[in-house]
Amino acid sequence: MLSPEDAWSAIATEAETLGIEQVARAAAVGRVLAEDLTATVDVPAHDVSAMDGFALGGDVEAGGTLPVDGIVAAGDPPGAELLSGAALRIMTGAPAPSGADRVIPIEQTEFEAGDAGTGTLRIVETVPAGSHIRRQAEVTAAGGPLLAEGELLTPGGAGVLATHGIHEAPVYRRPTVATLSTGDEVVPAEAEPGPGQLRDSHRDFLRAALAQLGIEARSLGIARDDPDELRAKVERGLDSDVLLISGGVSMGEFDFVEQVLGDTGLGCRILFDAVAIQPGKPLVAARHDRGWVFGLPGNPASAMVTYWLLVRPLLRRMAGIADGFWRGALRGRLKGDLPFAKGRDRFLPCRLEVSSGEVLVDPRPPLGSHDLVAYGAGSGLVRVPKFSAPAVAGESCEVLPL
């Protein structure tokens, strides 16, 4: 049985980022850039005003007055000329006229308007040379670096691409994922369970969790506790980059997942079949030449914990995002008590809040690995290291936001 760190190491050793694809700018948001992108235009395209105000061509003492010869608006072509001893009214984003070395904001002036944008300007508070002028190419220069390979494209990044007329972006491909539930006792969530049966919660959990990563899961339905039926459905799932099987991985008489994955005809190589965590010990991870297979435990909480701790980081890494076991965990302070742990790390649901810059962790100890409600209501996982004594409110802890 591997520690969670060693289990992740076994996965990470064989994890590979997927290939590159070109996608539309809007669809690229949330994806990782696979190549460096180059600026296509200067930003700003010209020297422009950063304020609504007046363009000046030298020092003018407070109390001084100048004639205003006209107005330069945003969208006007460059080429306006500022005459010596005069001012031009100018709008934010308008090209700075030749002869201007500063812009004084309108609130630092008094303006008596005349006809067609002319008038008389009185300086209330002076500004130094260079004030409130954005220089050509100070943000980006055409041909220069724009966004780097490995960066996650944000909504702001989409705006950057739009500014440069870049309609498609090269990004790393997201993995394709298939899900398969198992068990004679499992029926679809839409069905009415009979005696001894239960609705399939795994499919909806995985579908929602994968959707958070921008992945649309392909459901293979439910496989009965029959090795032949299970093998046939697993074989279909191997067409996906990752196949997630829920249930059938314990030591019971009808748990056939590991047996089926060991069939040499499927070409799967099992990396491990148990992890020293609670809940989630009976986790099977297997590799084949086209992708991955994970046999998640049948208990709902165990399936959730193993997905969050080990499957999700792999999926993100395949899509080019740096991730790993317990990466992104924070130091927090307990608002309630934590139980002890024996020989396995425990990962319990909790609610999180931030107060005065401190992460407050409110544990919600479950009844067991079948307690779907406790884990379903949690917004984080709080870690109880193995062989830990109970902890009380006010003590520090480690928590992984979900």
C-alpha positions as CSV (number, residue, x, y, z in Angstrom):
1,M,0.0,0.0,0.0
2,L,1.5,3.3,-1.1
3,S,1.5,6.6,0.7
4,P,-0.5,9.3,-1.2
5,E,2.8,11.0,-2.1
6,D,4.2,7.8,-3.5
7,A,1.0,7.0,-5.4
8,W,1.2,10.5,-7.0
9,S,4.8,9.9,-7.8
10,A,3.9,6.7,-9.6
11,I,1.3,8.7,-11.6
12,A,3.5,11.7,-12.3
13,T,6.4,9.7,-13.5
14,E,4.2,8.6,-16.5
15,A,2.0,11.7,-16.9
16,E,2.4,13.5,-20.2
17,T,1.0,16.7,-21.5
18,L,-1.3,16.1,-24.5
19,G,-0.9,17.5,-28.0
20,I,-1.6,21.0,-29.3
21,E,-4.7,22.2,-31.0
22,Q,-5.9,25.6,-32.4
23,V,-9.1,26.8,-30.9
24,A,-11.2,29.9,-31.2
25,R,-10.2,32.7,-28.9
26,A,-13.3,32.5,-26.6
27,A,-13.0,28.7,-26.4
28,A,-9.3,29.1,-25.4
29,V,-10.1,30.8,-22.1
30,G,-9.2,28.5,-19.2
31,R,-6.8,26.5,-21.4
32,V,-3.0,26.6,-21.3
33,L,-1.1,28.2,-24.2
34,A,1.1,25.8,-26.0
35,E,3.3,28.3,-27.8
36,D,4.6,31.8,-27.2
37,L,2.4,34.5,-28.8
38,T,3.8,37.6,-30.5
39,A,2.3,41.1,-30.5
40,T,0.9,42.2,-33.9
41,V,0.5,45.9,-33.2
42,D,1.9,48.6,-31.0
43,V,-0.1,49.3,-27.9
44,P,-0.8,52.2,-27.7
45,A,-0.6,52.7,-31.4
46,H,0.4,56.4,-30.9
47,D,1.2,58.7,-28.0
48,V,-2.2,59.2,-26.4
49,S,-3.8,61.1,-23.6
50,A,-4.5,59.2,-20.4
51,M,-7.0,61.7,-19.1
52,D,-9.8,64.0,-20.2
53,G,-8.1,67.4,-20.0
54,F,-5.9,69.8,-22.0
55,A,-2.7,69.2,-24.0
56,L,0.0,71.7,-23.1
57,G,3.4,72.4,-24.6
58,G,5.5,73.5,-21.6
59,D,5.3,74.8,-18.1
60,V,2.5,77.1,-17.2
61,E,2.3,78.6,-13.7
62,A,-0.7,78.2,-11.6
63,G,-3.1,81.1,-12.3
64,G,-1.8,81.4,-15.9
65,T,-4.3,81.5,-18.8
66,L,-4.1,80.1,-22.3
67,P,-6.3,80.2,-25.4
68,V,-7.8,76.8,-26.3
69,D,-7.7,76.4,-30.1
70,G,-9.9,73.3,-30.5
71,I,-10.5,69.7,-29.4
72,V,-8.9,66.3,-30.1
73,A,-11.3,63.4,-29.6
74,A,-10.6,59.6,-29.2
75,G,-10.8,58.1,-32.7
76,D,-9.3,61.2,-34.4
77,P,-6.4,60.4,-36.6
78,P,-2.9,61.5,-35.4
79,G,-1.6,64.8,-36.8
80,A,-3.1,67.5,-34.7
81,E,-0.7,70.4,-34.0
82,L,-0.4,72.3,-30.7
83,L,0.6,75.9,-31.4
84,S,3.1,77.6,-29.0
85,G,1.3,79.5,-26.2
86,A,-2.0,77.7,-26.7
87,A,-3.8,74.6,-25.4
88,L,-5.9,71.9,-27.0
89,R,-8.8,70.2,-25.3
90,I,-8.2,66.4,-25.4
91,M,-10.1,63.3,-24.5
92,T,-8.9,60.0,-23.0
93,G,-7.4,57.9,-25.7
94,A,-7.0,60.7,-28.2
95,P,-3.7,61.0,-30.0
96,A,-1.4,63.5,-28.4
97,P,-0.8,66.5,-30.8
98,S,2.7,67.4,-31.9
99,G,4.2,70.0,-29.7
100,A,2.5,68.7,-26.6
101,D,4.6,67.4,-23.7
102,R,1.9,66.9,-21.1
103,V,-1.8,66.6,-20.4
104,I,-3.4,68.5,-17.5
105,P,-6.6,66.8,-16.1
106,I,-9.7,68.9,-16.5
107,E,-10.3,69.0,-12.7
108,Q,-7.0,70.9,-12.3
109,T,-8.2,73.7,-14.5
110,E,-11.0,76.2,-15.1
111,F,-12.3,76.4,-18.6
112,E,-14.5,79.1,-20.2
113,A,-15.9,77.5,-23.3
114,G,-16.3,79.4,-26.6
115,D,-17.4,78.1,-30.0
116,A,-16.4,74.8,-31.6
117,G,-14.3,73.6,-28.7
118,T,-12.4,76.8,-28.3
119,G,-12.2,78.9,-25.2
120,T,-10.0,80.2,-22.4
121,L,-8.1,77.9,-20.0
122,R,-6.9,78.9,-16.5
123,I,-4.4,76.6,-14.8
124,V,-5.4,75.9,-11.2
125,E,-2.7,73.3,-10.4
126,T,0.4,72.6,-12.5
127,V,1.6,69.2,-13.8
128,P,5.2,68.3,-14.8
129,A,6.3,67.4,-18.3
130,G,5.3,63.9,-19.4
131,S,2.2,63.8,-17.2
132,H,-0.8,61.7,-18.4
133,I,0.6,60.8,-21.8
134,R,0.7,57.1,-22.7
135,R,3.7,56.5,-25.0
136,Q,3.5,54.5,-28.2
137,A,4.2,50.8,-27.7
138,E,4.8,51.2,-23.9
139,V,2.5,48.2,-23.3
140,T,3.5,46.0,-26.3
141,A,5.5,46.6,-29.5
142,A,4.6,44.8,-32.7
143,G,6.8,41.8,-33.0
144,G,7.6,41.7,-29.3
145,P,6.5,39.1,-26.7
146,L,2.8,39.0,-25.8
147,L,1.8,35.9,-23.9
148,A,4.1,33.0,-23.0
149,E,3.8,29.3,-23.5
150,G,2.5,27.6,-20.3
151,E,0.3,30.6,-19.3
152,L,-3.3,29.9,-18.5
153,L,-5.4,32.1,-20.8
154,T,-7.7,34.2,-18.6
155,P,-10.7,36.4,-19.7
156,G,-8.3,39.3,-19.6
157,G,-6.0,37.3,-21.9
158,A,-8.8,36.9,-24.4
159,G,-9.1,40.7,-24.4
160,V,-5.3,40.9,-25.2
161,L,-5.7,38.5,-28.1
162,A,-8.7,40.5,-29.4
163,T,-6.6,43.7,-29.3
164,H,-4.0,42.0,-31.5
165,G,-6.5,40.5,-33.9
166,I,-5.5,36.9,-32.9
167,H,-8.7,34.9,-33.6
168,E,-7.3,31.4,-32.6
169,A,-4.8,30.3,-30.0
170,P,-2.6,27.2,-29.8
171,V,-3.5,25.4,-26.6
172,Y,-2.8,22.0,-25.1
173,R,-5.6,19.5,-25.7
174,R,-7.9,18.6,-22.8
175,P,-8.1,14.8,-22.1
176,T,-11.1,12.9,-23.2
177,V,-12.7,11.0,-20.3
178,A,-15.2,8.1,-20.1
179,T,-17.0,7.1,-16.9
180,L,-18.4,3.6,-16.0
181,S,-20.3,2.6,-12.9
182,T,-20.4,-1.0,-11.7
183,G,-22.6,-3.2,-9.5
184,D,-25.8,-5.2,-9.7
185,E,-27.2,-3.0,-7.0
186,V,-26.7,0.2,-9.0
187,V,-29.5,1.8,-11.1
188,P,-29.5,5.0,-13.1
189,A,-30.2,8.2,-11.0
190,E,-33.5,8.6,-13.0
191,A,-34.8,5.2,-12.0
192,E,-36.8,4.1,-8.9
193,P,-34.5,1.8,-6.9
194,G,-36.0,-1.6,-6.0
195,P,-35.3,-3.5,-2.8
196,G,-31.5,-3.6,-2.2
197,Q,-30.8,-1.2,-5.0
198,L,-29.4,2.4,-5.0
199,R,-29.2,5.2,-7.5
200,D,-25.9,5.9,-9.2
201,S,-24.4,9.0,-7.7
202,H,-20.9,8.5,-9.2
203,R,-21.9,9.4,-12.7
204,D,-23.3,12.8,-11.7
205,F,-20.4,13.6,-9.4
206,L,-17.8,12.8,-12.0
207,R,-19.8,14.6,-14.8
208,A,-19.9,17.8,-12.6
209,A,-16.4,17.5,-11.4
210,L,-15.1,17.0,-15.0
211,A,-17.2,19.9,-16.2
212,Q,-15.3,22.2,-13.8
213,L,-12.2,21.3,-15.9
214,G,-14.0,22.0,-19.2
215,I,-14.2,18.2,-19.9
216,E,-17.4,16.7,-21.1
217,A,-17.6,13.1,-19.8
218,R,-18.7,10.2,-22.0
219,S,-20.8,7.8,-19.9
220,L,-20.6,4.1,-20.6
221,G,-23.5,3.4,-18.3
222,I,-23.5,0.7,-15.6
223,A,-21.7,-2.7,-15.8
224,R,-23.2,-5.6,-13.9
225,D,-21.1,-7.8,-11.7
226,D,-20.2,-10.0,-14.6
227,P,-16.5,-10.1,-15.9
228,D,-17.5,-10.4,-19.5
229,E,-19.9,-7.5,-19.5
230,L,-17.4,-5.4,-17.5
231,R,-14.6,-6.3,-19.9
232,A,-16.6,-5.3,-22.9
233,K,-17.4,-1.9,-21.5
234,V,-13.9,-1.3,-20.3
235,E,-12.6,-2.1,-23.8
236,R,-14.9,0.6,-25.1
237,G,-13.6,3.1,-22.5
238,L,-10.0,2.6,-23.5
239,D,-10.7,4.8,-26.5
240,S,-10.7,7.7,-24.2
241,D,-7.5,9.3,-22.7
242,V,-8.8,8.4,-19.2
243,L,-11.4,5.9,-18.1
244,L,-12.9,6.3,-14.6
245,I,-14.5,3.2,-13.2
246,S,-16.4,3.4,-10.0
247,G,-16.9,0.4,-7.7
248,G,-15.7,-3.2,-8.0
249,V,-12.2,-2.5,-6.7
250,S,-12.3,-4.0,-3.2
251,M,-11.7,-7.5,-2.1
252,G,-15.3,-8.8,-2.4
253,E,-16.3,-11.9,-4.3
254,F,-18.0,-9.7,-7.0
255,D,-15.3,-7.0,-7.3
256,F,-13.9,-7.8,-10.8
257,V,-12.2,-4.5,-11.9
258,E,-8.7,-5.4,-11.1
259,Q,-9.1,-8.9,-12.5
260,V,-10.4,-7.5,-15.8
261,L,-7.7,-4.8,-16.0
262,G,-5.1,-7.6,-15.5
263,D,-6.4,-9.3,-18.7
264,T,-3.3,-9.2,-21.0
265,G,-5.6,-8.7,-24.0
266,L,-6.5,-5.2,-22.8
267,G,-2.9,-4.1,-22.5
268,C,-3.3,-2.4,-19.1
269,R,-0.4,-2.3,-16.6
270,I,-1.5,-1.8,-13.0
271,L,0.6,0.8,-11.2
272,F,-0.9,0.3,-7.7
273,D,-4.2,-0.9,-6.1
274,A,-4.2,0.6,-2.7
275,V,-3.3,4.0,-1.2
276,A,-2.8,4.7,2.5
277,I,-5.6,7.2,2.8
278,Q,-9.0,7.2,4.6
279,P,-11.4,7.2,2.9
280,G,-10.2,5.9,-0.5
281,K,-7.8,3.0,0.2
282,P,-8.9,0.7,-2.6
283,L,-7.9,2.8,-5.6
284,V,-6.6,1.1,-8.8
285,A,-4.4,3.0,-11.2
286,A,-3.5,1.4,-14.5
287,R,-1.7,2.6,-17.7
288,H,-2.0,1.5,-21.3
289,D,-0.4,2.7,-24.5
290,R,-3.3,5.1,-25.2
291,G,-4.1,6.4,-21.8
292,W,-5.1,5.8,-18.2
293,V,-7.6,3.8,-16.2
294,F,-8.6,4.4,-12.6
295,G,-10.8,2.1,-10.6
296,L,-12.4,4.4,-8.0
297,P,-13.8,2.9,-4.8
298,G,-17.6,2.2,-4.7
299,N,-18.3,4.3,-1.5
300,P,-19.2,7.8,-2.7
301,A,-16.9,9.7,-0.3
302,S,-14.0,7.4,-1.2
303,A,-14.6,8.0,-4.9
304,M,-14.7,11.8,-4.3
305,V,-11.5,11.9,-2.3
306,T,-9.5,9.8,-4.7
307,Y,-10.7,11.9,-7.6
308,W,-9.8,15.2,-5.9
309,L,-6.4,14.0,-4.6
310,L,-5.0,12.0,-7.5
311,V,-7.2,11.9,-10.6
312,R,-7.9,15.7,-10.9
313,P,-4.2,16.6,-10.7
314,L,-3.4,14.2,-13.5
315,L,-6.2,15.5,-15.7
316,R,-5.0,19.1,-15.2
317,R,-1.4,18.1,-15.9
318,M,-2.4,16.4,-19.1
319,A,-3.9,19.7,-20.2
320,G,-0.7,21.5,-19.4
321,I,-1.5,22.9,-16.0
322,A,1.1,22.4,-13.3
323,D,-0.6,20.3,-10.5
324,G,0.1,17.5,-8.2
325,F,-1.1,15.7,-5.0
326,W,-2.0,18.3,-2.3
327,R,-0.7,21.1,-4.5
328,G,-2.7,24.3,-3.7
329,A,-3.3,23.3,-0.1
330,L,-3.4,26.2,2.4
331,R,-2.6,26.6,6.1
332,G,-5.7,27.3,8.0
333,R,-7.1,27.5,11.6
334,L,-9.7,25.1,12.9
335,K,-13.1,26.3,13.9
336,G,-14.0,22.9,15.2
337,D,-12.4,19.7,16.4
338,L,-10.7,17.1,14.3
339,P,-10.5,13.4,15.2
340,F,-7.3,11.3,15.4
341,A,-5.8,9.2,12.7
342,K,-4.2,5.8,12.9
343,G,-1.9,4.4,10.2
344,R,-3.5,6.3,7.2
345,D,-3.8,10.0,6.4
346,R,-7.5,11.0,6.8
347,F,-9.1,13.6,4.5
348,L,-12.3,15.0,5.9
349,P,-14.8,17.4,4.4
350,C,-14.9,20.9,5.7
351,R,-16.3,24.4,5.0
352,L,-14.0,27.3,4.4
353,E,-14.2,31.0,5.0
354,V,-11.6,33.8,4.9
355,S,-11.6,36.4,7.7
356,S,-9.0,39.1,8.0
357,G,-6.7,37.3,5.6
358,E,-7.0,34.0,7.6
359,V,-8.4,30.7,6.3
360,L,-10.9,29.4,8.8
361,V,-11.6,25.6,8.5
362,D,-14.9,24.2,9.9
363,P,-14.6,20.4,9.8
364,R,-17.7,18.3,9.0
365,P,-16.7,14.8,10.2
366,P,-18.6,12.2,8.2
367,L,-20.3,9.1,9.5
368,G,-18.0,7.1,7.2
369,S,-17.0,6.6,3.6
370,H,-20.7,6.2,2.7
371,D,-21.6,9.6,4.0
372,L,-22.2,11.4,0.7
373,V,-24.0,14.3,2.3
374,A,-21.0,15.4,4.4
375,Y,-18.6,15.3,1.5
376,G,-21.1,16.7,-0.9
377,A,-21.6,19.8,1.3
378,G,-17.9,20.4,1.9
379,S,-15.9,23.1,0.1
380,G,-12.5,21.7,1.1
381,L,-10.6,18.7,2.4
382,V,-8.8,19.0,5.7
383,R,-5.9,16.6,6.2
384,V,-5.3,14.6,9.4
385,P,-1.8,13.1,9.1
386,K,-1.4,9.5,10.1
387,F,-0.8,8.8,13.8
388,S,-2.1,12.3,14.7
389,A,-3.8,12.9,18.0
390,P,-7.2,14.7,18.0
391,A,-7.0,18.5,17.3
392,V,-9.2,21.2,18.8
393,A,-10.6,24.5,17.6
394,G,-7.9,27.1,17.2
395,E,-5.1,24.8,16.1
396,S,-3.6,25.0,12.7
397,C,-4.3,22.6,9.9
398,E,-3.8,22.0,6.2
399,V,-6.7,22.2,3.8
400,L,-7.2,21.8,0.1
401,P,-9.9,24.1,-1.4
402,L,-12.2,22.2,-3.8
